[in-house]
Structure formats: C-alpha cells, structure tokens
Amino acid sequence: MIEAIGLTKRYGKTVAVDDLSFTVAPGRVTGFLGPNGAGKSTTMRMMLGLDRPTAGKVLIDGKPYASLDRPLRTVGALLDAKWVHPNRSAKAHLEWLAKSNGLPARRVDDVIDMVGLTKVAKRRAGGFSLGMSQRLGIAGALLGDPKVLLFDEPVNGLDPEGILWIRRFMQNLAAEGRTVLVSSHLLSEMAVTAQDLVVIGRGRLISQTSTERFIQEATENSVRVRSPHADKLGAMLVDKGFTVRNGEDGALTVSGAGSDQIGDIAASGGVVLHELSPQHGSLEQAFMQLTGESVEYHAELVETGEVTAR
C-alpha cells in the first residue's frame, strides 16, 4: 500500500503539491491523473525519496522509502525511460541495478525475457527506440520482484501491441496482490486499465474513487432512440418529465430515463423502435469536466480551425 499524508512541496513561492493525501490499495491498478503541471511527477519523486517534501510524508507499506533496506525488493519504479547510461547494454544496465541491491544475477535474464528484450539484450541502450527504452525501464522496475510498482507514462513510444501488452501486464501484477500506481495522459487507455483513480489539479486532490464511479458522477448518461414516430415518442417522453434532444440524423437523445422506461413508454403508445441504445460518458469527458479549472493553459478553436492559447 502507498499512503500520501499531507504531502506538500514548495519551490520558493511556487506550490507544486499542496497538502495532498490519498492511498493506493494493493490488488488493483490505480491511475494517477491530472493536467500538465498538476504535481504528478513531483509527487512520484517524493514517493521515491528523490525530492524531499516541504511537509507531510509518504509511506510504502507503512515505512518511508528512505528507511527501506534494498529498496528494489519493495518498490519498483519507471519514471524516466531514458535514465540509463547510453553506452551500456540493456543486460549490463540491469546487472548493475541488480548488484546494487544484492539481487541474484539470474533475475536479470528473467526480467529481460518478461519484457521481450531477449534478442537485443546486448545492444547499447543508447540506440534503443523510446518503446524499447520503456520496456527496459519496466524490466528494471521488476528486478526485485517488488510488492509496490510506480509507472510514469509507461506506454509512451509503444506500438498498439506494446500498449496492449503493458495494459495486461499491469493488470496481472495487480491481480497477484501488488500495489500498482500508473500516471498517464492517455485517458482512453486508463479507462480500460485502471480500476481506481487518484485525480489531482494544481497539486491538490480532486477525486479518489473507482474509475466507474468517477465517470458516472462527472458525466450524464443518456439513451439514443430512433423511431419512425420520433415526434410522437418525443412528446410522450417530455410529458413524463424527461429531457429530449433531437439529433441531426433524426434520432432522439433522452436524459433522465433508462432504456427499459423508454421501451415501456413507446410500447404503451404503439410506437415502433428501430434503436434503443444507452450512451455512457467517457473518462475523457469526466476528466475535462472535473479538472477544467485546474488546467494551466487553455486552448480554444477559432472559425479558421486554428488553435489559440489563452
């Protein structure tokens, strides 16, 4: 488990993290989300003792990171995929990490195989693509077979096959009872990867809940309806107190009613239905709804299609 308690980090007059408290439970993948500049990377660095908090603390299984003996056996992390000596081979880099934490040399071959780098294990890491570097960073995080894993933007540079692989890999790690915290800007991927979310903005906690509940509470669910008697059905639904919007394709979008209710109302009036499909909000919509006030730089579309910052 990870516990952030009253975590604060100031750089002069700038407050990067502001009295932030949350927990990350084992056995689940937790997404760590926030706009650029929200304080995600700073928070993860404080978890690993790379930055010292101005106030507050982070506990890893009840202990500060600095107190851990051979920390790779407890915590594995990928914060910067390019953090590796460019002239070292992938295998030499991992052997160095293993030796620094008293890990057996045979573990190096195990993790190289896990991440699919066996064929390039003796190549210089400086010549790796970003995707290959990500896999090498993940291998380093897994070296000590840790119970707690932190990943910062782990899918950067990965192709679709690689993204699917890391998604399943993180979910399998959590299924083994490990604590998995992953920061990412790829919201569509987080929606299908993370069971829980910690969302921050301007260094403060915005929400900590399950992914499903986060989406439900921040977005409006509706039902799309198509019928040759759309006008009649729309009037019936409005009479029942539901909100009905007409789409350009002739379909109705109904808010405040479930599919069963709409189907029953249509049947009572002898209205034929050609489509009755629930429409659910997305993680992207929910994220934009709840973090809009925390975005440092906004952009708006103008009539020419150009984007202007404000």
C-alpha positions in Angstrom: 0.0 0.0 0.0 1.0 3.6 -0.7 -0.1 6.4 1.7 0.4 10.0 1.0 -0.3 12.1 4.1 -0.5 15.9 4.0 2.1 15.9 1.2 3.4 19.4 0.3 6.2 20.6 -1.9 7.2 24.2 -2.4 9.8 25.6 -4.7 10.3 29.2 -3.5 6.9 30.8 -3.8 5.6 28.1 -6.1 3.5 25.3 -4.5 3.8 22.2 -6.7 2.0 19.9 -4.3 -0.5 21.2 -1.7 -1.5 19.2 1.4 -2.1 16.1 -0.7 -3.4 12.9 0.9 -4.5 9.7 -0.7 -4.0 5.9 -0.6 -3.2 3.4 -3.2 -4.5 -0.1 -2.4 -2.9 -3.4 -3.3 -4.6 -5.8 -5.8 -5.8 -3.0 -8.1 -4.3 -0.8 -10.8 -4.7 2.8 -9.7 -4.5 5.6 -12.4 -2.8 8.8 -11.3 -4.3 11.6 -13.4 -4.1 15.4 -13.6 -3.4 18.1 -16.2 0.1 19.2 -17.0 1.7 20.9 -14.0 -0.7 19.2 -11.6 2.2 17.8 -9.5 2.0 14.2 -10.5 5.7 13.7 -11.3 6.8 15.7 -8.2 4.5 13.5 -6.1 6.0 10.3 -7.5 9.5 11.7 -7.0 8.7 12.3 -3.3 7.4 8.8 -3.0 10.8 7.5 -4.1 12.8 9.9 -1.9 14.1 11.8 -5.0 12.5 15.0 -3.7 12.1 15.9 -0.1 8.6 17.1 1.0 8.3 20.5 2.4 5.7 19.0 4.7 3.9 15.6 5.0 5.1 12.2 4.2 4.7 9.1 2.0 4.6 5.6 3.5 5.3 2.5 1.5 3.8 -0.5 3.3 4.0 1.7 6.5 7.6 2.9 6.0 9.3 5.9 4.4 11.2 5.0 1.2 14.4 6.1 2.8 14.2 3.5 5.5 13.8 0.6 3.1 16.7 -1.8 3.0 17.5 -2.8 -0.6 14.5 -0.8 -1.9 14.2 -2.5 -5.2 12.9 -5.5 -3.3 10.0 -3.4 -2.1 9.4 -0.8 -4.7 10.0 -0.8 -8.5 9.6 2.3 -10.5 9.8 3.7 -14.0 9.9 7.5 -14.0 12.3 8.2 -16.9 12.7 5.6 -19.6 15.9 7.2 -20.8 17.6 7.1 -17.4 20.3 4.7 -18.5 24.0 5.1 -19.5 23.8 5.1 -23.3 27.0 3.0 -23.7 25.8 0.2 -21.5 23.9 -2.7 -23.0 20.5 -3.4 -21.6 21.8 -6.5 -19.8 24.8 -4.6 -18.3 22.5 -1.9 -17.1 20.2 -4.4 -15.3 23.2 -6.3 -13.9 24.4 -3.1 -12.4 21.0 -2.4 -10.8 20.8 -6.0 -9.5 24.2 -5.8 -7.9 23.5 -2.5 -6.2 20.5 -4.1 -4.4 22.1 -7.6 -3.7 19.8 -9.3 -6.2 20.8 -12.6 -7.9 22.3 -12.2 -11.4 19.8 -14.8 -12.8 17.0 -12.4 -12.2 18.3 -10.2 -15.0 17.6 -12.8 -17.7 14.2 -13.4 -16.2 13.0 -9.8 -16.5 14.6 -9.3 -19.9 12.5 -12.2 -21.1 9.4 -10.9 -19.4 9.6 -7.6 -21.3 10.5 -9.1 -24.6 14.1 -7.7 -25.0 16.0 -11.0 -25.1 17.1 -10.5 -28.7 18.5 -7.0 -28.1 19.8 -7.6 -24.5 23.4 -7.0 -25.6 22.8 -3.9 -27.7 23.7 -0.4 -26.4 20.8 1.1 -24.6 21.6 4.5 -26.2 20.4 3.1 -29.5 17.1 2.0 -28.3 13.8 3.4 -29.5 11.6 5.0 -26.9 9.4 1.9 -26.9 12.4 -0.3 -26.3 13.6 2.0 -23.5 10.2 1.8 -21.9 10.5 -2.0 -21.8 14.0 -1.7 -20.3 12.7 0.6 -17.6 9.9 -1.8 -16.8 12.4 -4.6 -16.6 14.4 -2.5 -14.1 11.3 -1.9 -12.0 10.6 -5.7 -11.8 14.1 -6.7 -10.9 13.5 -7.1 -7.2 10.1 -8.7 -7.6 8.6 -5.8 -5.6 5.2 -5.6 -4.0 4.8 -1.9 -5.0 5.2 -0.6 -8.6 5.2 3.0 -9.9 5.0 3.8 -13.6 5.1 7.3 -15.1 3.7 7.3 -18.7 4.7 3.7 -19.3 3.0 3.5 -22.8 4.9 6.4 -24.3 6.5 5.2 -27.5 4.8 1.8 -27.6 3.0 0.5 -30.6 -0.5 -0.9 -30.3 0.8 -4.4 -29.5 3.1 -2.9 -26.8 0.2 -0.9 -25.3 -2.0 -4.0 -25.0 0.9 -5.9 -23.5 1.7 -3.3 -20.8 -2.0 -3.0 -20.0 -2.4 -6.7 -19.4 1.0 -6.9 -17.7 0.0 -4.2 -15.1 -3.4 -5.8 -14.5 -1.7 -9.2 -14.0 0.7 -7.6 -11.5 -2.2 -6.2 -9.6 -4.0 -9.5 -9.7 -1.1 -11.0 -7.9 -1.8 -8.7 -5.0 0.7 -6.0 -5.8 0.2 -2.2 -5.5 0.3 -0.6 -9.0 0.2 3.1 -9.5 0.4 4.4 -13.1 0.5 8.0 -14.3 -0.7 8.6 -17.8 -2.2 11.3 -20.1 -3.6 8.6 -22.4 -7.1 8.7 -20.9 -8.6 6.2 -23.2 -6.0 3.7 -22.1 -6.5 4.5 -18.4 -10.3 3.9 -18.8 -9.6 0.2 -19.7 -6.5 -0.3 -17.5 -7.2 1.3 -14.1 -9.9 0.1 -11.6 -9.3 3.1 -9.3 -8.3 6.7 -9.9 -6.5 9.4 -8.0 -7.1 12.7 -9.8 -5.2 15.9 -8.8 -5.1 19.5 -10.0 -2.8 22.3 -9.1 -1.2 20.0 -6.5 -4.5 19.3 -4.7 -6.7 16.2 -4.6 -9.7 16.4 -6.8 -11.0 12.9 -6.5 -10.2 9.4 -5.3 -12.6 6.8 -6.3 -13.2 3.9 -8.7 -12.9 4.6 -12.4 -16.5 3.6 -13.0 -17.8 5.9 -10.3 -15.6 8.8 -11.4 -17.2 8.6 -14.9 -20.7 8.2 -13.6 -20.6 11.2 -11.2 -19.0 13.6 -13.7 -20.9 12.8 -16.8 -24.5 12.4 -17.9 -25.8 9.1 -19.2 -28.4 9.2 -21.9 -30.2 6.9 -24.3 -30.2 7.2 -28.1 -33.5 6.4 -29.7 -34.5 6.0 -33.4 -38.1 5.6 -34.4 -40.3 6.4 -37.5 -42.6 8.1 -34.9 -39.9 10.1 -33.3 -42.1 13.3 -32.8 -44.8 11.3 -31.1 -42.4 9.5 -28.8 -40.5 12.7 -28.0 -43.7 14.4 -26.9 -44.7 11.3 -24.7 -41.2 11.4 -23.1 -41.4 15.1 -22.4 -44.8 14.7 -20.8 -43.2 12.2 -18.4 -40.6 14.8 -17.4 -37.6 13.5 -19.3 -35.2 15.7 -21.3 -35.3 15.0 -25.1 -32.9 16.4 -27.7 -33.3 16.0 -31.4 -30.2 14.9 -33.4 -29.4 15.9 -36.9 -29.9 12.3 -38.1 -33.4 12.2 -36.7 -32.5 10.3 -33.6 -33.6 11.4 -30.1 -31.2 11.7 -27.1 -33.1 11.1 -23.9 -31.7 12.1 -20.5 -33.1 11.0 -17.1 -34.7 7.8 -18.4 -33.4 4.3 -18.7 -33.8 2.1 -21.7 -36.5 0.0 -20.0 -38.5 3.0 -19.2 -38.3 4.4 -22.7 -39.2 1.0 -24.2 -42.3 0.7 -21.9 -43.5 4.2 -22.8 -43.0 3.5 -26.5 -45.0 0.2 -26.2 -47.8 1.9 -24.4 -48.2 4.3 -27.2 -47.8 1.8 -30.0 -44.5 3.4 -31.1 -42.1 1.3 -33.2 -38.5 1.5 -32.1 -35.5 1.0 -34.5 -32.8 1.7 -32.0 -32.6 1.9 -28.2 -29.0 2.2 -27.1 -27.6 3.6 -23.8 -24.9 6.2 -24.2 -22.3 6.4 -21.4 -19.9 9.1 -20.6 -16.2 8.6 -21.1 -13.2 9.1 -18.8 -12.0 11.9 -21.1 -15.3 13.7 -20.6 -15.3 13.2 -16.9 -11.7 14.3 -16.6 -12.3 17.5 -18.6 -15.4 18.2 -16.5 -13.6 17.9 -13.2 -10.2 19.3 -14.0 -11.1 22.2 -16.2 -10.4 24.8 -13.6 -7.0 23.3 -12.8 -5.6 23.5 -16.4 -2.7 26.0 -16.5 -3.0 26.7 -20.3 -6.3 26.6 -22.2 -6.8 26.4 -25.9 -9.9 27.3 -27.9 -10.9 26.6 -31.5 -11.5 29.6 -33.8 -13.5 29.6 -37.0 -10.5 29.1 -39.2 -9.8 25.8 -37.5 -6.7 27.2 -35.9 -6.0 26.8 -32.2 -5.2 29.8 -30.0 -3.8 29.6 -26.5 -5.0 31.8 -23.6 
